[in-house]
């Protein structure tokens, strides 16, 4: 799956995008990871959301 993401980010015009990953705490107390591919100017909004 990671290879597919990396390949799609190498296309023309893809330098404007970034893959952002953050840790999210579940109700049970464990952590999981949430990742999205976003435009560079939207990364701070994604990381600030709970």
C-alpha positions in Angstrom: 0.0 0.0 0.0 2.8 2.4 0.8 4.3 1.8 -2.7 1.1 2.9 -4.3 1.0 6.1 -2.2 4.6 7.0 -3.0 4.0 6.3 -6.8 1.0 8.6 -6.8 3.0 11.4 -5.1 5.7 11.3 -7.8 3.3 12.5 -10.6 3.3 15.9 -12.1 2.0 18.6 -9.8 2.2 16.3 -6.7 4.8 18.5 -5.0 1.9 20.5 -3.6 0.7 17.5 -1.6 2.0 16.0 1.7 1.2 12.8 3.6 0.2 13.7 7.2 0.1 11.1 9.9 -1.2 11.6 13.5 -1.9 9.5 16.5 -5.5 9.2 17.7 -6.5 7.9 21.1 -9.5 5.4 21.2 -12.1 5.1 23.9 -10.4 2.0 25.1 -7.2 3.9 25.8 -5.2 2.5 22.9 -3.7 4.6 20.1 -4.2 4.3 16.3 -2.7 6.2 13.4 -4.7 8.3 10.9 -3.1 9.3 7.7 -4.2 11.5 4.8 -2.7 13.0 1.7 -3.4 16.7 1.8 -2.4 19.9 0.1 0.5 21.5 2.0 -1.6 24.4 3.2 -4.2 22.1 4.9 -1.7 20.1 7.0 -1.9 22.3 10.1 -5.7 22.1 10.0 -5.6 18.3 9.9 -3.1 18.1 12.8 -5.1 20.6 14.9 -8.4 18.7 14.6 -9.3 16.2 17.3 
